[in-house]
Amino acid sequence: MCGDPTEALPPRGRSLRILVVEDHADTLRVLARLLDHFGHEISVADGAQSALEIVESKEFDVVLSDIALPDGSGYEVIAQAKRKQPIKGVALTGFDKEEDIRRSKEAGFDFHLSKPVDFHELCMIL
């Protein structure tokens, strides 16, 4: 057993501005609460269009985004975010085949994590 997933999270002193983009409400809420608990400044979006609007109005260090969104894709979100600002992208998706990973990297994501979320892995990336 890997123990408490919160043990691997970064210390409170390392605060990041993170945009979490996820259309599944429970997943969005859990990710946002966990990251906020560890001192990160969190913005949330439940779709591509709202994420694109937020990216235009705020600066971020990291975009953590699902790929398949009801009104677009995480590929669009990370591409627009990277055009606007230097940012790290983390794809969080159910698509985990080699082709999916390649495509997410081509779109601009720096990391590709498969669902369900492995909090230890996410924390190591952050």
C-alpha positions in Angstrom: 0.0 0.0 0.0 1.3 3.5 -0.8 -0.1 5.2 2.3 -1.6 8.6 2.5 -1.5 10.2 -1.0 -1.2 13.7 0.5 2.3 12.8 2.0 3.9 13.2 -1.4 2.4 16.6 -2.2 4.8 19.6 -2.3 5.2 21.7 0.8 3.0 24.7 1.3 5.9 27.1 0.5 5.8 26.1 -3.1 2.5 27.6 -4.2 1.5 27.2 -7.9 -1.3 28.8 -9.9 -3.1 25.9 -11.3 -6.1 25.7 -13.7 -7.9 22.4 -13.3 -10.1 21.5 -16.3 -12.4 18.6 -15.8 -16.0 17.9 -16.8 -16.7 15.3 -14.1 -17.9 17.4 -11.2 -16.7 15.0 -8.4 -13.2 14.7 -9.9 -13.0 18.4 -10.4 -14.0 19.1 -6.8 -11.6 16.5 -5.3 -8.6 17.7 -7.3 -9.3 21.4 -6.6 -9.7 20.7 -2.8 -6.6 18.6 -2.6 -4.4 21.0 -4.5 -5.9 24.0 -2.6 -5.3 22.2 0.7 -1.6 22.2 -0.1 -1.4 25.9 -0.7 -1.9 26.1 -4.5 -4.0 28.8 -6.0 -6.7 26.9 -7.9 -9.0 28.0 -10.7 -11.5 25.5 -12.2 -13.3 25.0 -15.4 -15.8 22.3 -16.4 -15.3 22.6 -20.1 -13.0 23.8 -22.9 -14.8 27.1 -23.5 -14.7 28.2 -19.9 -11.1 27.2 -19.6 -10.2 29.2 -22.7 -11.9 32.3 -21.2 -10.0 31.8 -17.9 -6.7 31.4 -19.6 -7.2 34.7 -21.4 -7.8 36.6 -18.1 -5.3 35.0 -15.6 -1.7 33.8 -15.5 -1.0 30.2 -14.5 2.0 28.0 -13.8 0.2 24.7 -14.7 -2.9 23.6 -16.6 -4.2 20.2 -15.5 -6.7 19.2 -18.0 -8.9 16.3 -19.1 -8.6 15.7 -22.9 -12.2 14.8 -23.7 -14.5 17.7 -22.8 -18.1 18.2 -23.7 -17.5 21.4 -25.7 -14.0 20.9 -27.1 -10.8 19.3 -26.0 -7.9 19.7 -23.6 -5.7 19.9 -26.7 -7.3 23.2 -27.6 -6.9 24.4 -24.0 -3.2 23.7 -23.7 -2.4 25.0 -27.2 -4.1 28.4 -26.4 -2.5 28.5 -22.9 1.0 28.0 -24.3 0.5 30.6 -27.0 -0.4 33.1 -24.2 2.1 32.3 -21.5 5.0 29.9 -20.5 3.1 27.2 -18.8 3.3 23.5 -17.9 0.6 21.2 -19.1 -0.6 18.0 -17.5 -3.1 15.9 -19.4 -5.3 13.9 -17.1 -7.3 11.4 -19.1 -8.7 8.0 -19.6 -6.8 7.7 -22.9 -3.6 5.9 -22.1 -2.4 4.2 -25.3 0.9 5.1 -26.8 -0.8 7.0 -29.6 -2.8 9.0 -27.0 0.4 9.9 -25.1 2.1 11.0 -28.4 -0.8 13.1 -29.4 -1.0 14.9 -26.0 2.7 15.7 -26.2 2.3 17.0 -29.8 -0.6 19.2 -28.6 1.7 20.8 -26.0 1.2 18.8 -22.8 4.4 18.2 -20.9 3.0 15.2 -19.0 0.3 12.6 -19.6 -1.4 11.0 -16.6 -4.1 8.3 -16.9 -7.2 8.2 -14.8 -7.8 7.3 -12.0 -5.5 10.0 -10.6 -2.3 8.7 -9.0 -1.8 11.6 -6.5 1.8 10.5 -5.9 2.6 10.8 -9.6 0.8 14.1 -9.9 2.7 15.5 -6.9 6.0 14.5 -8.4 5.2 16.3 -11.6 4.1 19.5 -9.7 
